[in-house]
């Protein structure tokens, strides 16, 4: 018996018992139901669009008010971007963003010096060295560290870090002010360690076992496997997590407000007080600058700069992750 | 043939056997830093909270716990004050709870709906890609920028008096909702992705519409994951200070808020106000506030972890 014959016979047998008349067949969903479906889809789509509207709102608010600032204060854009003096209360007021940019990057750099090595080493430990039991304790502890509000870190800087720095440096004859950049670097660094370690650890754990086993089979030690095989394989993710952490440090507000003070200056001494962009925004809003004055509007210009910097860093991080990712199948 | 030209294999056994453990120890040390910091942080806050009271040695745990409970109760009942003996967080606690409720009402439906749209409805294409990239970028925007947005959009409404909400609870809640929206959307999407496709196909094969499939089968299956993400998002909102400073929670407010249009303040903002005070007595008050805040946050996180562990079905 050939196949076509059998399938024809089978289908004939299937058709035999009862041939459904058209009214027995399901006619599909009613029109009311279809309308409801459409309405629900539209509502859901609108909720998704809200997120896009948020971005547009941020861009619109910041750029409109920044233009207003430049018109109100009669400061040129170049003067704003390259000015080394920030004295909004002087007459005539000076709005140079460089001291704020310096403060922001100094603290981002200092905190990265602490967080990036420690975060990376913890990621390597968690993904390569840690026994399973220890790992299941350490990972939630690090996640807990990430969930602590930033105001707590700021308080810790005042309560613990600055007094310790004073106890270390003042006997050496170095004056340590109550608000200093070093203590801000330390607390912000501690704050971003979990970010680096958890993102990097995800990437390192995703490196396939085969790569490690091949290296071990060639006689490599655990150290060599970790640093020469696993780390290069996950490098894109590690770099992306570094950039994200720096972006977090740039945008950090409360810890820096409480630790670094509000003195806009360009200095290389880590024990001096600094002012970051975020701190300046808080300073203006907590002061008595009234709505519509140049000082008040300068908040939006600084906010726009901050937004552009962090957005740029986030986009670069995403690009690094996508562009240089090694794909293993 | 001479073999001298080829580089000889040098195993360097000594160096290699030493380097490995040293590196391992360094890694362990780095990991422990995080844990040590956590312990030091909690310890120093508890120490600061207990300072200034009749001194017990640290090992008198019972007496210390009673003291701590006493401090927490006093600061939870007192209102904001410039006198450290009468200062507390009552208005802030009520404000924070109001914010928690309003943010949950505003952010959860919108965030979950956006996640459902992106995972279950949106056609693969440009619109979906744009929204997805946009959400990833929004998650990295500093919280103070959301504060600026809230200030200009909700508090002032670009100077349009009729629409401006002023520095009220609703404006703060809207700002915080926008802040945690990306977190909720991303975790909702992740939860929906763990639901097996066969569940969807089975529902559709039985004649369910797309919404019946989503609401009746996919969402219930993804609920634990969504709840975990939502609780984590809400705990982020409760701990935020900077955006609330921007939208006007900073003032000295002594009246309890009664509705969403009243002026308010929140626990982290009050902690900031007390921490700024030069008077050493306020350190104890700040520490008491932080203990309250951490108890709230840790219980929320613990709830999230318990839900995650309890309902891990499709992993």
HADDOCK unambig.tbl for C-alpha pairs under 7 A between the chains (distance, minus, plus):
assign (segid A and resid 37 and name CA) (segid B and resid 211 and name CA) 6.39 0.50 0.50
assign (segid A and resid 44 and name CA) (segid B and resid 113 and name CA) 5.16 0.50 0.50
assign (segid A and resid 44 and name CA) (segid B and resid 114 and name CA) 5.85 0.50 0.50
assign (segid A and resid 44 and name CA) (segid B and resid 117 and name CA) 5.38 0.50 0.50
assign (segid A and resid 45 and name CA) (segid B and resid 114 and name CA) 6.72 0.50 0.50
assign (segid A and resid 45 and name CA) (segid B and resid 117 and name CA) 5.88 0.50 0.50
assign (segid A and resid 47 and name CA) (segid B and resid 110 and name CA) 5.35 0.50 0.50
assign (segid A and resid 47 and name CA) (segid B and resid 113 and name CA) 6.05 0.50 0.50
assign (segid A and resid 47 and name CA) (segid B and resid 114 and name CA) 4.95 0.50 0.50
assign (segid A and resid 48 and name CA) (segid B and resid 114 and name CA) 4.06 0.50 0.50
assign (segid A and resid 48 and name CA) (segid B and resid 117 and name CA) 6.76 0.50 0.50
assign (segid A and resid 51 and name CA) (segid B and resid 135 and name CA) 6.59 0.50 0.50
assign (segid A and resid 52 and name CA) (segid B and resid 131 and name CA) 6.36 0.50 0.50
assign (segid A and resid 52 and name CA) (segid B and resid 134 and name CA) 6.45 0.50 0.50
assign (segid A and resid 58 and name CA) (segid B and resid 149 and name CA) 5.63 0.50 0.50
assign (segid A and resid 61 and name CA) (segid B and resid 149 and name CA) 6.47 0.50 0.50
assign (segid A and resid 61 and name CA) (segid B and resid 152 and name CA) 6.63 0.50 0.50
assign (segid A and resid 118 and name CA) (segid B and resid 30 and name CA) 5.10 0.50 0.50
assign (segid A and resid 121 and name CA) (segid B and resid 27 and name CA) 4.74 0.50 0.50
assign (segid A and resid 121 and name CA) (segid B and resid 30 and name CA) 5.97 0.50 0.50
assign (segid A and resid 122 and name CA) (segid B and resid 27 and name CA) 5.57 0.50 0.50
assign (segid A and resid 122 and name CA) (segid B and resid 28 and name CA) 6.82 0.50 0.50
assign (segid A and resid 122 and name CA) (segid B and resid 30 and name CA) 5.42 0.50 0.50
assign (segid A and resid 122 and name CA) (segid B and resid 31 and name CA) 4.34 0.50 0.50
assign (segid A and resid 124 and name CA) (segid B and resid 27 and name CA) 6.87 0.50 0.50
assign (segid A and resid 125 and name CA) (segid B and resid 27 and name CA) 5.20 0.50 0.50
assign (segid A and resid 125 and name CA) (segid B and resid 28 and name CA) 6.08 0.50 0.50
assign (segid A and resid 141 and name CA) (segid B and resid 35 and name CA) 6.40 0.50 0.50
assign (segid A and resid 142 and name CA) (segid B and resid 34 and name CA) 6.26 0.50 0.50
assign (segid A and resid 142 and name CA) (segid B and resid 35 and name CA) 6.89 0.50 0.50
assign (segid A and resid 145 and name CA) (segid B and resid 38 and name CA) 6.36 0.50 0.50
assign (segid A and resid 149 and name CA) (segid B and resid 239 and name CA) 4.92 0.50 0.50
assign (segid A and resid 149 and name CA) (segid B and resid 240 and name CA) 6.60 0.50 0.50
assign (segid A and resid 151 and name CA) (segid B and resid 241 and name CA) 6.95 0.50 0.50
assign (segid A and resid 151 and name CA) (segid B and resid 268 and name CA) 6.80 0.50 0.50
assign (segid A and resid 151 and name CA) (segid B and resid 272 and name CA) 6.86 0.50 0.50
assign (segid A and resid 152 and name CA) (segid B and resid 290 and name CA) 6.82 0.50 0.50
assign (segid A and resid 155 and name CA) (segid B and resid 275 and name CA) 6.43 0.50 0.50
assign (segid A and resid 222 and name CA) (segid B and resid 20 and name CA) 6.56 0.50 0.50
assign (segid A and resid 223 and name CA) (segid B and resid 20 and name CA) 4.83 0.50 0.50
assign (segid A and resid 223 and name CA) (segid B and resid 23 and name CA) 6.83 0.50 0.50
assign (segid A and resid 251 and name CA) (segid B and resid 142 and name CA) 4.81 0.50 0.50
assign (segid A and resid 252 and name CA) (segid B and resid 142 and name CA) 6.90 0.50 0.50
assign (segid A and resid 253 and name CA) (segid B and resid 242 and name CA) 6.52 0.50 0.50
assign (segid A and resid 254 and name CA) (segid B and resid 242 and name CA) 6.40 0.50 0.50
assign (segid A and resid 285 and name CA) (segid B and resid 246 and name CA) 6.44 0.50 0.50
assign (segid A and resid 303 and name CA) (segid B and resid 145 and name CA) 6.47 0.50 0.50
assign (segid A and resid 307 and name CA) (segid B and resid 141 and name CA) 6.88 0.50 0.50
assign (segid A and resid 307 and name CA) (segid B and resid 145 and name CA) 6.93 0.50 0.50
assign (segid A and resid 310 and name CA) (segid B and resid 141 and name CA) 6.62 0.50 0.50
assign (segid A and resid 311 and name CA) (segid B and resid 137 and name CA) 6.80 0.50 0.50
assign (segid A and resid 311 and name CA) (segid B and resid 141 and name CA) 6.76 0.50 0.50
assign (segid A and resid 314 and name CA) (segid B and resid 137 and name CA) 6.50 0.50 0.50
assign (segid A and resid 314 and name CA) (segid B and resid 140 and name CA) 6.60 0.50 0.50
